[in-house]
Amino acid sequence: MSQRLTFIVVVYGLATLSGSTAQNILSDPGAAGPPVEIVHLYYDEWPTGKRSKTRPRTHADHPPGIAVSASGRKFSNYPPALDPTDLKYTVAELISNNTETPYPSLEINSPPGGRINYTTTPPTGANYQNYFIGVQSVVVDPADRLWVLDTGRAATPDGTMVPAAYGGPKLVGINLQDNSIIKTIIFSPTAAPSTSYLNDIRFDLTPSLTPSGQGVAYITDSSSEGTNALVIVDLGSGAAWRHLINIPAVEATEGFVPTIWGQPVYSNGTTGQPISNVNFGADGIALSADGATLYFSTTGGRRLYAVPTARLRDDGANSEILARASQVFLTGKGLTDGMESDSNDAIYMGNIEDNSISIYTPATGLLSTFVRDPRFSWTDTMSVGADGYLYFTENQLWRGAAYNGGVDKRVKPYVLFRVKLPGNGTKITQPAP
């Protein structure tokens, strides 16, 4: 009996000690920064991975992009190149009750015969100039016009991304007052090769930048097939050219393995290809408040770079050499997809491995944590609204079938969040040319 009593006392004492010690152990709080608000829940379409064999074949799945107009209208895009279940539309306007409607019409989102031309060998993206094929980005410019960036690419049912055909890769401008198309720029194969993947875009509408006086656009090409670069577009003439072509700053880091929610992530689909590293090139992009500096990063590494925009706008004989010499490495950081800037010249970047959004301050060269939340699952596109909020999508990209051996682990709904900007920051605006 005495031995039994002694054992009970010892066990009780260890339990009490363990409980007391656990209360004093420092732990990660998991959250920081201002309140995060849910704006919209996506139950319909999405942009990555492919359909599970057990999931019904409805229209697609999830949204990488978000664009917010001055009046508060919101738009998202759904790239069929990253998720072949994105079948019904590739651009939509968000409406009430957590639903979306094709924008600017269902017709322009429905190319005749589909998004892939199977009459070519190999199959290619459809070459329609007046239809959306595979939109990767939607952005409201400083003059409150919506621009749609079409890669011209889509994926077959097994997840294989087909190359683009001339006519598919394009930039389409839309007047939000009457929802009419005001400009269509068709990219040449030199500006957008068939294996390019035009990812994100920023605008500077300063008239003096180009002879056309219509301003310029800067685009990242994140292609996982190696044709990485920045693409510059004269919005008036439609001329487009590439800079920083396949230099290390725009390419994925060799052997890159991000860790998200404690899990190492690899490219690991079901198309018969071996497991490989995450290899997206130049992706996130942000323009300084004065338009003089372009910031960019890959989604295959953890480094932030910058380049003077004057060097990018130069398309002369020596322009590529000068552009390469002018780009600089700024700082290490976490894995980033979307980036954005505000009127205070703060540069916002998702830190996917930390469930957070960071701020880079050019004046000090320092990073700081802006907001952190365990609900963040893959911070994708960002958009600063005229209401002084930063809007951003969380779309679980890394949980798609392409990264989990063909098993789709994403769980709807995907989420559009917003958070109030610090220091009364707001959207950078300019008058229309």
MARLOSE-695679 format. One record per atom (N, C-alpha, C): x, y, z; residue in three letters. Coordinates in steps of 0.1 Angstrom, whole numbers, plus 5000, padded with zeros to 4 digits. Example, Ala and Ser with C-alpha at 12.3 -4.5 7.8 and 13.67 -1.06 7.14 Angstrom:
513249435078ALA/512349555078ALA/513249675078ALA/512849785071SER/513749895071SER/512950005079SER/
# end
This chain:
500849885000MET/500050005000MET/500950125000MET/501950135008SER/502850255008SER/503550284995SER/503950174988GLN/504550194975GLN/503650244965GLN/502350204966ARG/501350254957ARG/501050404960ARG/500950434972LEU/500750574976LEU/501950664971LEU/503150614973THR/504350684968THR/504250714953THR/503850604945PHE/503750624931PHE/502750724927PHE/501550724934ILE/500550824931ILE/501050964933ILE/501750984944VAL/502251114948VAL/503251164938VAL/504151074933VAL/505151104924VAL/504551144910VAL/503551064906VAL/502951094893VAL/502151224894VAL/501451244905TYR/500751374906TYR/501651484906TYR/502851474913GLY/503751574914GLY/504351614900GLY/504651504892LEU/505151534878LEU/504151604870LEU/502851554871ALA/501851624863ALA/501651764867ALA/501751794880THR/501651934884THR/502752014879THR/503951964880LEU/505152034875LEU/505152054860LEU/504651954853SER/504551964838SER/503552074834SER/502452074841GLY/501452174838GLY/501952314841GLY/502652334852SER/503152464856SER/504252504847SER/505152414842THR/506152454833THR/505652494820THR/504652414815ALA/504052454802ALA/503452594802ALA/502952634813GLN/502352764813GLN/503352874812GLN/504652844814ASN/505752944814ASN/506552944802ASN/506252844792ILE/507052834780ILE/506552934770ILE/507453014764LEU/507153114754LEU/506653044742LEU/505553094736SER/505053034723SER/504753134713SER/504753094700ASP/504453184689ASP/503053234690ASP/502753364691PRO/501353404692PRO/500553384679PRO/501253364668GLY/500553334655GLY/499853444648GLY/499653564655ALA/498953674649ALA/499653804653ALA/499553904644ALA/500154034648ALA/499454144638ALA/499554264642GLY/499154374634GLY/497654414635GLY/497254494626PRO/495854544627PRO/494854434624PRO/493554464627PRO/492454364624PRO/492354334609PRO/492154204607VAL/491954154593VAL/490454124591VAL/489954184580GLU/488454164577GLU/488254074565GLU/487253984566ILE/486853904555ILE/485953994546ILE/486354004533VAL/485554074523VAL/484653994515VAL/485153874510HIS/484453794501HIS/484953644502HIS/484053554501LEU/484453414502LEU/484153354488LEU/485153274483TYR/485053224469TYR/484653074470TYR/483453044465TYR/483052904465TYR/483052844451TYR/483452924441ASP/483252884427ASP/484652854421ASP/485252954415GLU/486552924407GLU/487852944415GLU/488952894409TRP/490252904416TRP/491352894405TRP/492752914409PRO/493752894398PRO/494852804400PRO/494852694406THR/496052614406THR/495752464409THR/496652384405GLY/496452234407GLY/495452184397GLY/494952064399LYS/493952014390LYS/492851934398LYS/491851904391ARG/490651844397ARG/490951704403ARG/490451684415SER/490551554421SER/489651454414SER/490151324413LYS/489251224407LYS/487951204414LYS/487851244427THR/486651224434THR/485751354435THR/486251464429ARG/485551584430ARG/484651594417ARG/483351634418PRO/482551654407PRO/483051754397PRO/482851744385ARG/483351834375ARG/482351954373ARG/482452044382THR/481652174381THR/482652274374THR/482252404374HIS/483252494369HIS/484252524380HIS/485252584377ALA/486552584384ALA/486552604399ALA/487752654403ASP/487952654417ASP/488452774424ASP/489552844420HIS/490052954430HIS/490753074424HIS/490753184431PRO/491153314425PRO/492553364430PRO/493453384421PRO/494753444425PRO/494653594425PRO/493853654417GLY/493953804414GLY/492753874421GLY/493054004425ILE/492054094430ILE/492354234425ILE/491354304420ALA/491554444416ALA/490354524422ALA/490654634428VAL/489554714435VAL/489554854428VAL/488354894423SER/488255024417SER/488055134427SER/488055264422ALA/487855374431ALA/486455374438ALA/485455314431SER/484155314437SER/483955184445SER/484955104446GLY/484754984454GLY/484454854447GLY/484254864434ARG/483954744426ARG/485254644427ARG/484954514427LYS/486054424429LYS/485954314418LYS/487154284413PHE/487354184402PHE/488354084405PHE/488153964401SER/489153854402SER/489353784389SER/490453704388ASN/490753624377ASN/491053484381ASN/490953394371TYR/491053244374TYR/491753184362TYR/493053154363PRO/493853114352PRO/493652964349PRO/493152924338PRO/493052784334PRO/494352714331PRO/495452794330ALA/496752734328ALA/497252664341ALA/496752724353LEU/497152664366LEU/496152574372LEU/494952574367ASP/493952484372ASP/492952454360ASP/493052344354PRO/492152314343PRO/490652304346PRO/490352304359THR/488952304363THR/488352444363THR/489252554360ASP/488652684358ASP/488052694344ASP/486852644342LEU/486252624329LEU/485252734325LEU/484552794335LYS/483352874331LYS/483753014327LYS/484753074334TYR/485153204331TYR/486553224336TYR/487253324331THR/488653354336THR/488753494342THR/487753574341VAL/487653704347VAL/486153724353VAL/486053774365ALA/484753784371ALA/484653914379ALA/483453964381GLU/483254074391GLU/482654014403GLU/483054054415LEU/482553994427LEU/481254074430LEU/480253994434ILE/478954054437ILE/478554004451ILE/477354044455SER/476954014469SER/476753864471SER/476553824483ASN/476353684487ASN/477453584483ASN/478653644482ASN/479853564480ASN/479753484466ASN/479253554456THR/479253494443THR/479953594433THR/480153534421GLU/480853614411GLU/480053604397GLU/480253704389THR/479653694376THR/480753724365THR/480653654353PRO/481753674343PRO/481753824339PRO/482953874337TYR/483154014334TYR/484154024322TYR/483954124313PRO/482754214312PRO/481554144306PRO/481754024302SER/480553944297SER/480953794297SER/479953704296LEU/480253564295LEU/480853534282LEU/480353604271GLU/480853584258GLU/482353594256GLU/482953704261ILE/484353724259ILE/485153624268ILE/484553564278ASN/485153454286ASN/484953324280ASN/484353314268SER/483953184262SER/484453174248SER/485753144246PRO/486253134232PRO/485653024225PRO/485253044212PRO/484552934204PRO/485452814203PRO/484952704207GLY/485752584206GLY/486652554218GLY/486652644227GLY/487452624240GLY/488752704240GLY/489452694251ARG/490652774253ARG/491952704247ARG/491752574243ILE/492852504237ILE/492552464222ILE/493552484214ASN/493452444200ASN/494052304198ASN/493252204197TYR/493752064196TYR/494052024182TYR/493952114172THR/494252084158THR/495752104156THR/496452164165THR/497952174163THR/498652064170THR/499952044166THR/500751944173THR/502052014178THR/502252024191PRO/501351984201PRO/500152084202PRO/499152054210PRO/498052154212PRO/498552284217PRO/497952394214THR/498352524218THR/497152604224THR/497452714230GLY/496352794234GLY/495652854222GLY/494352874223ALA/493552934212ALA/494053074209ALA/494053104197ASN/494653234192ASN/493753344190ASN/492553344197TYR/491553444195TYR/492053584202TYR/492053684194GLN/492453814199GLN/491253884206GLN/490053844204ASN/488953914210ASN/488253834221ASN/488953724226TYR/488353644237TYR/489453624247TYR/489053614260PHE/490053574270PHE/490353434270PHE/491653394270ILE/492153254270ILE/492453214284ILE/493453274289GLY/493953234303GLY/494453354310GLY/493653424317VAL/493953554324VAL/494653524337VAL/495853584339GLN/496653564351GLN/496553684361GLN/496153804355SER/496153924364SER/495054024359SER/494454084369VAL/493554194366VAL/493954314376VAL/494154424370VAL/494754544378VAL/493954664374VAL/493554744384VAL/492954874382VAL/494154984382VAL/494255054371ASP/495455144370ASP/495155274378ASP/496155364378PRO/496055484386PRO/494955574381PRO/494355554369ALA/493255634364ALA/491955564365ALA/491955454373ASP/490655384375ASP/490155304363ASP/491055254355ARG/490655164344ARG/491155024347ARG/490354924343LEU/490754784346LEU/491454734334LEU/492654664337TRP/493454604327TRP/493454454329TRP/493254374319VAL/493254234319VAL/494454174312VAL/495354104319LEU/496554044314LEU/496353894310LEU/496353864298ASP/496053734293ASP/497353664289ASP/497653544295THR/498853464291THR/498653394278THR/497453374274GLY/497153294261GLY/497353144264GLY/497453104276ARG/497752964279ARG/496652904288ARG/496552774286ALA/495552694294ALA/496152554296ALA/495552474305ALA/496052344308ALA/495052234303ALA/495552124298THR/494752014294THR/494251944307THR/493251854306PRO/492651794318PRO/493651724327PRO/494851674321ASP/495851614330ASP/496751714337ASP/496551844334GLY/497351954341GLY/498451994332GLY/498651954320THR/499751994311THR/499452134306THR/500352224308MET/500152364303MET/500552364288MET/499652404279VAL/500052414265VAL/500652544262VAL/501552554252PRO/502152684248PRO/501152774242PRO/501452904242ALA/500653014237ALA/500753014222ALA/499753074215ALA/499853104201ALA/499653254199ALA/500253304189TYR/500053454186TYR/498553494186TYR/498153594193GLY/496853634194GLY/496253604208GLY/496853504215GLY/496453474228GLY/496953564239GLY/498353584239PRO/498953674249PRO/498553824246PRO/497953884255LYS/497454024252LYS/497154104265LYS/496954234263LEU/496554324274LEU/495354394270LEU/494254384278VAL/493054444274VAL/492554544284VAL/492354674280GLY/491854774289GLY/490354794288GLY/489754814300ILE/488354834301ILE/487954954308ILE/486955034303ASN/486455154309ASN/485355104319ASN/485655134332LEU/484755084342LEU/483455174343LEU/483355284336GLN/482155364336GLN/481055294328GLN/481455234316ASP/480455164308ASP/480755024305ASP/481854974311ASN/482354834309ASN/482654804294ASN/483154904287SER/483554884273SER/485054864272SER/485454784262ILE/486854764259ILE/487454884252ILE/488454944258ILE/489055074252ILE/490455044245ILE/491054934248LYS/492354904242LYS/492654754242LYS/493154704231THR/493654564231THR/495054564225THR/496054524233ILE/497454514228ILE/497754364226ILE/498054324214ILE/498454184211ILE/499954184212ILE/500454094220PHE/501954084222PHE/502553994211PHE/503654044205SER/504353964195SER/505053844202SER/505453744194PRO/506153634200PRO/507553674206PRO/508053784201THR/509253834207THR/509053884221THR/507953954223ALA/507654014237ALA/507053904246ALA/506353814240ALA/505653704248ALA/505853574240ALA/507053504242PRO/507253374236PRO/506153274239PRO/506053164232SER/505053074234SER/505053004248SER/506253004254THR/506452944267THR/506453044278THR/506153174275SER/506153274285SER/504953254294SER/504953324306TYR/503753324314TYR/503653464320TYR/502953554314LEU/502853684318LEU/502053694331LEU/502653744342ASN/502153714355ASN/501453834361ASN/502153944364ASP/501554054371ASP/502054184364ASP/501354294367ILE/501554414359ILE/501254544368ILE/502054644365ARG/501854774371ARG/502054884361ARG/501355004364PHE/501255104354PHE/501755244359PHE/502355314349ASP/502755454352ASP/502155534340ASP/501255624342LEU/500555694332LEU/501155834329LEU/502355864334THR/502955994331THR/503156014316THR/502556114310PRO/502556134296PRO/503956154290PRO/504956204297SER/506256234292SER/507156104291SER/506655994295LEU/507555874295LEU/507755814281LEU/506755834272THR/506855774259THR/506355874249THR/506755864236PRO/506255954226PRO/504755944224PRO/504155834227SER/502655824226SER/501955904237SER/502655934248GLY/501956004259GLY/500955924266GLY/500855794264GLN/499755714271GLN/500255634283GLN/501555654286GLY/502155584297GLY/502655444294GLY/503155374304VAL/503755244302VAL/503255144312VAL/503455014309ALA/503154904318ALA/504354824320ALA/504554764332TYR/505654674335TYR/505054544339TYR/505554434333ILE/505054304335ILE/506154204339ILE/505754114348THR/506754004351THR/506353874343THR/507353804339ASP/507153674332ASP/507753574341ASP/506853494347SER/507253394358SER/507353254352SER/507453234339SER/507353104333SER/508253004340SER/507752884343SER/508452774349SER/509352704339SER/509152744327GLU/509952684316GLU/511152764312GLU/511452864319GLY/512752934318GLY/512853064311GLY/511753104304THR/511853234297THR/511453354306THR/512253374316ASN/511953474326ASN/512453604322ASN/511753714325ALA/512153854322ALA/511153944327ALA/511454074325LEU/510454184327LEU/510054234313LEU/508754254311VAL/508254304298VAL/507754444300VAL/508154534291ILE/507754674292ILE/506854704280ILE/505754774282VAL/504754804272VAL/504454954270VAL/504555004258ASP/504055144255ASP/502555134253ASP/501755184262LEU/500355174262LEU/499755244250LEU/500455334244GLY/499855404232GLY/500155334219GLY/501455304217SER/501755234204SER/501555084204SER/501555034216GLY/501354884218GLY/502754814216GLY/503854884214ALA/505154824214ALA/505454764227ALA/506154644227ALA/506554574239ALA/507854514237ALA/508754514248TRP/510054454247TRP/510354394261TRP/511454314261ARG/511854244273ARG/513154294278ARG/513354294291HIS/514654324298HIS/514954224309HIS/516154224313LEU/516654134324LEU/516353994320LEU/516553954308ILE/516153824302ILE/517053714309ILE/516353624316ASN/516953504321ASN/518253534330ASN/518253644337ILE/519353664346ILE/518953604360ILE/519853584369PRO/519453514382PRO/518353594390PRO/518353724388ALA/517353804396ALA/515853764392ALA/515653724380VAL/514253684376VAL/514053534375VAL/515053454378GLU/514853314378GLU/514653254392GLU/514053134392ALA/513953064405ALA/515253024410ALA/515453024423THR/516652984430THR/516852834428THR/517952784424GLU/518152644423GLU/517952564436GLU/517152464436GLY/516952384447GLY/516052444458GLY/515252544454PHE/514352614463PHE/513252524468PHE/513152514482VAL/512052434488VAL/511452524499VAL/510252584497PRO/509552654507PRO/508952564517PRO/508752614529THR/508052544540THR/506852624544THR/505652564542ILE/504452634544ILE/503552544554ILE/503152614565TRP/502352544575TRP/503152414580TRP/504452434581GLY/505352324586GLY/505652214576GLY/505152234563GLN/505352124553GLN/506352174542GLN/507352104539PRO/508152134527PRO/507352114514PRO/507452204505VAL/506552204493VAL/507452174481VAL/507052084473TYR/507652044460TYR/506652054449TYR/507052074436SER/506252054425SER/506051904423SER/504851854424ASN/504651704425ASN/503251674420ASN/503051684407GLY/501751654401GLY/501551514396GLY/500751494387THR/500451354382THR/500651344367THR/501451424361THR/501651414347THR/502851324343THR/503251244352GLY/504351154349GLY/505751214351GLY/505851334355GLN/507051404357GLN/507651374371GLN/508951374372PRO/509551354386PRO/509251474395PRO/509351444408ILE/509251554418ILE/510351654415ILE/509951784416SER/510951884414SER/510752004423SER/511552104422ASN/511452224431ASN/510452324425ASN/509952404434VAL/509052514430VAL/509952614422VAL/509552634410ASN/510452704401ASN/509752824393ASN/508852894399PHE/508353014393PHE/509353124393PHE/509453194382GLY/510453304381GLY/509753434386GLY/510253554380ALA/509753684384ALA/508253684384ALA/507653724395ASP/506253714398ASP/505753844404ASP/505953864417GLY/505553984424GLY/506154114419GLY/505454224418ILE/505954344412ILE/505254464419ILE/506054564422ALA/505454694428ALA/506254814422ALA/505554924421LEU/506155044415LEU/506255144426LEU/507355214427SER/507455314438SER/506455434435SER/506155504445ALA/505155614444ALA/505555714434ALA/506855744432ASP/507255834421ASP/507455774408ASP/507255644407GLY/507455574394GLY/508855554390GLY/509855584398ALA/511255574393ALA/511855444396ALA/511255354404THR/511855234408THR/510855124407THR/511255004401LEU/510354894400LEU/510954784410LEU/510154734419TYR/510554624428TYR/509954494423TYR/510754384424PHE/510254254419PHE/510854144427PHE/510254024426SER/510753914433SER/510253784425SER/510853674427THR/510453544422THR/509553474432THR/508753384427THR/508053294436THR/508753154436THR/510053164435GLY/510953054435GLY/512253094443GLY/512053174453GLY/513253224461GLY/512753324471GLY/513753384478ARG/513453474489ARG/514253604488ARG/514353654477ARG/515153774475ARG/514353884468ARG/514554014473LEU/513854124467LEU/514854204459LEU/514454244447TYR/515354324438TYR/514654454433TYR/515454544428ALA/514854674423ALA/515654714410ALA/515054784402VAL/515654834390VAL/515054974386VAL/515955074382PRO/515355204378PRO/514455184365PRO/513255234366THR/512355224354THR/512855284342THR/513755394343ALA/514255454331ALA/515055354323ALA/515755264330ARG/516555164323ARG/515655064315ARG/514555034321LEU/513654944315LEU/512955004303LEU/512655134303ARG/511955194292ARG/512855224280ARG/514155214282ASP/515055224271ASP/515055094263ASP/514855104250ASP/514854984242ASP/515955004231ASP/517055074234GLY/518155094224GLY/519054984224GLY/520054994215ALA/521054884213ALA/521754834225ALA/522054924234ASN/522754884247ASN/521854874259ASN/520554874257SER/519654894268SER/519554764277SER/519754644272GLU/519754524280GLU/520954524289GLU/522154564283ILE/523354564292ILE/523254664303ILE/522654784300LEU/522554884310LEU/521454844320LEU/520454784316ALA/519354744325ALA/519954634335ALA/520654544330ARG/521254434338ARG/522254504348ARG/522954604344ALA/523954664353ALA/523254744364ALA/522054794361SER/521454884371SER/520554804381SER/520154684379GLN/519354614388GLN/520154574401GLN/519554584412VAL/520254564425VAL/519454464434VAL/520154394442PHE/519654304452PHE/519454394465PHE/518254394471LEU/517954484482LEU/517954404495LEU/517354294496THR/517254224509THR/516754084508THR/517054004517GLY/516453874518GLY/515153884525GLY/514253794523LYS/512853794528LYS/512253664528LYS/510953644531GLY/510253524529GLY/509853494515GLY/509253384513LEU/508653354500LEU/507453444497LEU/507553514485THR/506553614482THR/505853574469THR/504553594468ASP/503853594455ASP/503453734452ASP/502353784457GLY/501953924454GLY/502654034461GLY/502754144454MET/503354264460MET/502554384456MET/502654494464GLU/501954624461GLU/502654734468GLU/502254864464SER/502854984470SER/501655074472SER/501955174481ASP/500955274484ASP/501455414483ASP/500655514486SER/501055654485SER/502155694494SER/502455614505ASN/503555644514ASN/504855584509ASN/504855524498ASP/505955454492ASP/506355324500ASP/505455274507ALA/505655144514ALA/505455034504ALA/506354934505ILE/506254814496ILE/505754694504ILE/504554644500TYR/503954534507TYR/504254404500TYR/504554294508MET/504954164502MET/504354054511MET/503753964504GLY/503353844512GLY/504553764517GLY/504553714529ASN/505553624534ASN/504853494537ASN/504753414527ILE/503853294527ILE/504353194538ILE/505653184540GLU/506153084550GLU/505853124564GLU/505553254566ASP/505253304580ASP/503853344582ASP/502953314572ASN/501553354573ASN/501353504576ASN/502153584568SER/502153724571SER/502353804559SER/502253944560ILE/502554034550ILE/503654134556ILE/504654154548SER/505754234553SER/505754374546SER/506354474552ILE/506554604546ILE/508054624544ILE/508454654531TYR/509854704529TYR/509754854528TYR/510654924536THR/510755064536THR/511955114528THR/511855164516PRO/512955204508PRO/513955304515PRO/513355394523ALA/514255494530ALA/515155434540ALA/514855324546THR/515755254556THR/516355124551THR/515755064541GLY/516154934536GLY/515754824545GLY/514854844555LEU/514454744564LEU/513054684561LEU/512954554566LEU/511654484565LEU/510954494579LEU/509654494579SER/508954484591SER/507654404589SER/507154344599THR/505854264598THR/504654364599THR/503854364589PHE/502654444589PHE/501454374595PHE/501154254591VAL/500054184596VAL/500354034595VAL/499853954605ARG/500153814605ARG/498853744610ARG/498553624604ASP/497253564607ASP/497353414603ASP/497053324612PRO/497153174609PRO/496153134598PRO/495153224594ARG/494253184583ARG/494853214569ARG/496053284569PHE/496653304556PHE/497253174551PHE/496853144538SER/497153014533SER/498053024521SER/498153134514TRP/499053164503TRP/498653304498TRP/499353404503THR/498953544500THR/499353564486THR/498353584477ASP/498553604463ASP/498453744459ASP/497653784450THR/497553924445THR/497154024456THR/497654144455MET/497254254464MET/496754374456MET/495854444462SER/495354564455SER/495054674466SER/495554794464VAL/495254904473VAL/494054974468VAL/493054994477GLY/491855064474GLY/491855204477GLY/490955284471ALA/490855424474ALA/490355454488ALA/489855344495ASP/489355354508ASP/490455334519ASP/491755324514GLY/492855314523GLY/493055174529GLY/492555074522TYR/492654934527TYR/493554854516TYR/494354764522LEU/495054664513LEU/494154544512LEU/493754504500TYR/492954384497TYR/493954274492TYR/493654154496PHE/494554044491PHE/493853914492PHE/494153824483THR/493553694482THR/494453584489THR/493753494496GLU/494353374502GLU/493753254495GLU/494553184487ASN/493953084479ASN/494552934480ASN/495352914490GLN/495852774492GLN/496552714481GLN/497252794473LEU/497852734460LEU/498752614463LEU/499452614474TRP/500452504477TRP/499752374481TRP/498452384483ARG/497652264487ARG/496952204475ARG/497252254463GLY/496652204451GLY/497352074447GLY/496652004437ALA/497151864433ALA/498551874427ALA/498951984421ALA/500251994415ALA/501351984425ALA/501052004438TYR/502152004448TYR/501951894459TYR/500951804456ASN/500651704466ASN/500351564459ASN/501151534449GLY/501051404443GLY/499751374436GLY/499151484431GLY/497851464424GLY/496651464433GLY/496851484446VAL/495751494455VAL/495451634458VAL/494251684455ASP/493851824457ASP/493351834472ASP/494151904480LYS/493951924494LYS/493352054498LYS/492952134488ARG/492352264490ARG/490952254496ARG/490552344504VAL/489252344511VAL/488652474509VAL/487452474502LYS/486752594500LYS/486052634513LYS/485852764515PRO/486052874505PRO/487452934506PRO/487852994495TYR/489053074494TYR/488653214498TYR/489553294502VAL/489153424509VAL/489753544503VAL/489053654503LEU/489553784500LEU/489453864514LEU/490653904518PHE/490753984530PHE/491054124527PHE/490954214538ARG/491454344537ARG/491954384550ARG/492854484550VAL/493454534563VAL/493754684560VAL/493454764570LYS/493654914569LYS/495154944568LYS/495555024558LEU/496955064556LEU/497455154567LEU/498655144571PRO/499255234581PRO/499455374576PRO/499555474585GLY/499955614581GLY/499055674570GLY/497755644570ASN/496755694561ASN/497255674546ASN/497855564544GLY/498255524530GLY/497055494522GLY/497155524509THR/496055494500THR/496655464486THR/495755444476LYS/496155414463LYS/496855524456LYS/497855494448ILE/498555594440ILE/497755624428ILE/497355744425THR/496455784414THR/497155874405THR/496655874392GLN/497155964382GLN/495955994372GLN/495956104366PRO/494856134356PRO/495056044344PRO/493956014337ALA/493955934325ALA/494756024314ALA/495555954306PRO/496256034295PRO/495256094285PRO/
# end
